[in-house]
Amino acid sequence: MPSARPHIEKHFTAGNFVRDVVIGMSDGLTVPFALAAGLSGAVQDTRLIVIGGLAEIAAGSIAMGLGGYLAAHGDAEHYEQEKAREEREIVEIPEEEKAEVSRVFLAYGITEAQSVPIVEALSEHPKAWVDFMMRYELGLEEPDPKRALTSAATIAGSYIAGGFIPLGPYMALSNAVTGLKVSAAVTLAALAIFGFIKGRFTGTPPLRSASQTMVIGGLAAGAAFMLAKLIA
């Protein structure tokens, strides 16, 4: 009889990292692209366009990174506050907390009578009890303690990497009009590729994700260019 091969499950576990890359890269591609296009509509000096673009990349990466840090830090603080509350409640009102566990099981089709021995067993292990309530009652997962710094660095780095793609042609070419054309072609292609890859990771149809990302970036740049033309 042939031996059964071990069942190996493969799950994607880098969701937070991918989310941070998506946040940073999408804004890094779109905002500097729109800014450079807008400046191209007002001035023909590539040096000024590059200086403005670099200033925006610096400011944008810091702002986005700080936003990611504060968001992740806020999630960690919220988790600790809720955990402290659950730890207090299993001591002060254990019967109500047991009833809440039973209601969680009931949502999965397990009757109150069937859940009684499970609830009683769980109540004998306070740490596991609190962890259960955090995950299944409140829907909260314990955050990585290094998450805030990692999120900030990932978002900021992705923003910088994305920002240099639309700005690169202006840095390499001396003609603003030519720089705009090359930047538009390169950035729209990068947006399409980025959107396609993002779709593969997030489960969105890749072609739809690519087209949406490219259209949004193109519209932002087009609006900035036309507005600058009207004002200049």
C-alpha positions as CSV (number, residue, x, y, z in Angstrom):
1,M,0.0,0.0,0.0
2,P,1.6,3.3,-1.0
3,S,2.4,5.6,1.8
4,A,0.3,8.8,2.0
5,R,2.2,11.9,1.1
6,P,2.1,14.6,3.8
7,H,-0.3,17.3,3.2
8,I,1.5,20.7,3.1
9,E,-0.6,23.8,3.1
10,K,0.8,27.0,1.6
11,H,-0.7,30.3,2.8
12,F,0.3,33.8,2.0
13,T,1.4,35.4,5.2
14,A,3.0,38.7,4.1
15,G,-0.3,40.6,3.9
16,N,0.9,43.6,6.0
17,F,4.1,43.9,4.1
18,V,2.3,43.8,0.7
19,R,-0.3,46.3,2.0
20,D,2.5,48.7,3.0
21,V,4.3,48.3,-0.3
22,V,1.0,49.0,-2.2
23,I,0.3,52.1,-0.1
24,G,3.7,53.5,-0.6
25,M,4.3,52.5,-4.2
26,S,0.9,53.6,-5.5
27,D,1.2,57.1,-4.0
28,G,4.9,57.3,-4.9
29,L,4.1,56.6,-8.6
30,T,1.1,58.8,-8.8
31,V,1.8,62.0,-6.7
32,P,5.3,62.8,-8.1
33,F,4.1,61.9,-11.6
34,A,1.2,64.4,-11.2
35,L,3.4,67.0,-9.7
36,A,6.0,66.7,-12.5
37,A,3.3,66.8,-15.2
38,G,1.8,69.9,-13.6
39,L,5.1,71.7,-13.4
40,S,5.7,70.8,-17.0
41,G,2.5,72.6,-17.9
42,A,3.7,75.7,-16.2
43,V,7.5,75.8,-16.7
44,Q,10.0,74.4,-19.2
45,D,12.9,74.2,-16.9
46,T,13.7,70.6,-16.1
47,R,16.0,71.7,-13.2
48,L,13.0,73.3,-11.4
49,I,10.9,70.2,-12.2
50,V,13.5,67.9,-10.7
51,I,14.0,70.0,-7.6
52,G,10.2,70.2,-7.1
53,G,9.9,66.5,-7.6
54,L,12.7,65.6,-5.2
55,A,11.3,67.9,-2.6
56,E,7.9,66.2,-3.0
57,I,9.4,62.7,-2.7
58,A,11.2,63.7,0.5
59,A,8.2,65.3,2.1
60,G,5.8,62.6,0.8
61,S,7.9,59.7,2.0
62,I,8.3,61.2,5.5
63,A,4.5,62.0,5.7
64,M,3.5,58.5,4.4
65,G,6.0,56.7,6.7
66,L,4.9,58.7,9.7
67,G,1.3,57.9,8.9
68,G,2.1,54.2,8.7
69,Y,4.0,54.3,12.0
70,L,1.1,56.1,13.8
71,A,-1.5,53.7,12.3
72,A,0.5,50.6,13.4
73,H,1.3,52.1,16.8
74,G,-2.4,52.9,17.3
75,D,-3.4,49.4,16.4
76,A,-0.9,48.1,19.0
77,E,-2.3,50.4,21.7
78,H,-5.9,49.5,20.9
79,Y,-5.0,45.8,21.2
80,E,-3.3,46.3,24.6
81,Q,-6.3,48.3,25.9
82,E,-8.8,45.7,24.8
83,K,-6.7,42.9,26.2
84,A,-6.4,44.6,29.6
85,R,-10.2,45.0,29.6
86,E,-10.8,41.3,28.8
87,E,-8.3,40.2,31.5
88,R,-10.2,42.4,34.0
89,E,-13.6,41.1,32.9
90,I,-12.8,37.3,33.2
91,V,-12.0,38.0,36.8
92,E,-14.8,40.4,37.7
93,I,-17.6,39.0,35.6
94,P,-16.6,35.4,34.6
95,E,-20.1,34.1,34.0
96,E,-20.9,36.9,31.5
97,E,-17.6,36.1,29.7
98,K,-18.5,32.4,29.6
99,A,-21.8,33.4,28.1
100,E,-20.0,35.4,25.4
101,V,-17.8,32.4,24.6
102,S,-21.0,30.3,24.2
103,R,-22.4,32.9,21.9
104,V,-19.2,32.7,19.8
105,F,-19.6,28.9,19.5
106,L,-23.3,29.3,18.7
107,A,-22.4,31.4,15.7
108,Y,-20.5,28.4,14.4
109,G,-23.5,26.1,14.9
110,I,-22.4,24.6,18.2
111,T,-25.3,24.5,20.7
112,E,-25.0,25.8,24.2
113,A,-25.2,22.3,25.7
114,Q,-22.4,21.2,23.4
115,S,-20.2,24.2,24.2
116,V,-20.5,23.9,28.0
117,P,-17.6,21.5,28.6
118,I,-15.4,23.5,26.1
119,V,-16.3,26.8,27.9
120,E,-15.5,25.3,31.3
121,A,-12.2,23.9,30.1
122,L,-11.3,27.2,28.5
123,S,-12.1,29.1,31.7
124,E,-9.4,27.1,33.5
125,H,-6.7,28.7,31.3
126,P,-7.0,32.5,31.7
127,K,-4.4,33.3,29.1
128,A,-6.0,31.1,26.5
129,W,-9.4,32.4,27.5
130,V,-8.3,36.0,26.9
131,D,-6.6,35.1,23.6
132,F,-9.8,33.4,22.5
133,M,-11.9,36.4,23.3
134,M,-9.5,38.8,21.6
135,R,-9.5,36.8,18.4
136,Y,-13.1,35.4,18.1
137,E,-15.2,38.0,20.0
138,L,-13.3,41.2,19.0
139,G,-11.6,40.0,15.8
140,L,-8.2,41.3,16.9
141,E,-4.9,39.7,16.3
142,E,-1.9,40.5,18.4
143,P,0.3,42.9,16.4
144,D,4.0,42.4,15.9
145,P,5.8,44.7,18.3
146,K,8.2,45.8,15.5
147,R,5.3,46.4,13.2
148,A,5.2,50.2,13.5
149,L,8.8,50.8,12.5
150,T,8.7,48.1,9.8
151,S,5.5,49.7,8.4
152,A,7.0,53.2,8.4
153,A,10.2,52.0,6.6
154,T,8.4,49.9,4.1
155,I,5.9,52.6,3.1
156,A,8.6,55.4,3.0
157,G,11.0,53.2,1.0
158,S,8.2,52.2,-1.5
159,Y,7.2,55.8,-1.9
160,I,10.8,56.8,-2.7
161,A,11.2,53.9,-5.1
162,G,8.0,54.7,-6.9
163,G,8.7,58.5,-7.0
164,F,12.0,58.2,-8.9
165,I,10.3,56.3,-11.8
166,P,8.3,59.4,-13.1
167,L,11.1,61.8,-12.1
168,G,13.9,59.8,-13.7
169,P,13.3,61.0,-17.3
170,Y,13.4,64.6,-16.3
171,M,16.7,63.9,-14.5
172,A,18.1,62.3,-17.7
173,L,16.7,64.7,-20.3
174,S,17.2,68.4,-20.7
175,N,14.0,69.1,-22.5
176,A,10.8,69.3,-20.3
177,V,8.4,68.4,-23.1
178,T,10.4,65.3,-24.0
179,G,10.8,64.5,-20.3
180,L,7.1,64.7,-19.9
181,K,6.4,62.3,-22.8
182,V,9.0,59.8,-21.6
183,S,7.9,60.1,-18.0
184,A,4.3,59.5,-19.0
185,A,5.1,56.4,-21.0
186,V,7.4,55.0,-18.3
187,T,5.1,55.8,-15.4
188,L,2.0,54.5,-17.1
189,A,3.8,51.2,-17.9
190,A,5.1,51.0,-14.3
191,L,1.5,51.7,-13.0
192,A,0.2,48.9,-15.2
193,I,2.8,46.4,-14.0
194,F,2.4,47.4,-10.4
195,G,-1.4,47.1,-10.7
196,F,-1.1,43.7,-12.3
197,I,1.2,42.4,-9.5
198,K,-0.9,44.0,-6.8
199,G,-3.9,42.2,-8.3
200,R,-2.1,38.9,-8.1
201,F,-1.3,39.4,-4.4
202,T,-4.7,40.8,-3.3
203,G,-6.9,38.5,-5.3
204,T,-8.3,41.2,-7.6
205,P,-8.4,40.2,-11.3
206,P,-4.8,41.3,-12.4
207,L,-5.9,43.0,-15.7
208,R,-8.6,45.0,-14.0
209,S,-6.2,46.0,-11.2
210,A,-3.6,47.1,-13.8
211,S,-6.1,49.1,-15.9
212,Q,-7.6,50.8,-12.8
213,T,-4.2,51.8,-11.4
214,M,-3.0,53.1,-14.8
215,V,-6.2,55.1,-15.3
216,I,-6.1,56.7,-11.9
217,G,-2.5,57.7,-12.3
218,G,-3.1,59.1,-15.8
219,L,-6.1,61.1,-14.7
220,A,-4.2,62.6,-11.8
221,A,-1.3,63.7,-14.0
222,G,-3.6,64.9,-16.8
223,A,-5.6,67.0,-14.3
224,A,-2.5,68.5,-12.8
225,F,-1.0,69.3,-16.3
226,M,-4.2,71.0,-17.5
227,L,-4.7,73.0,-14.3
228,A,-1.1,74.3,-14.5
229,K,-1.6,75.2,-18.2
230,L,-4.7,77.2,-17.3
231,I,-3.1,79.1,-14.5
232,A,0.3,79.7,-16.1
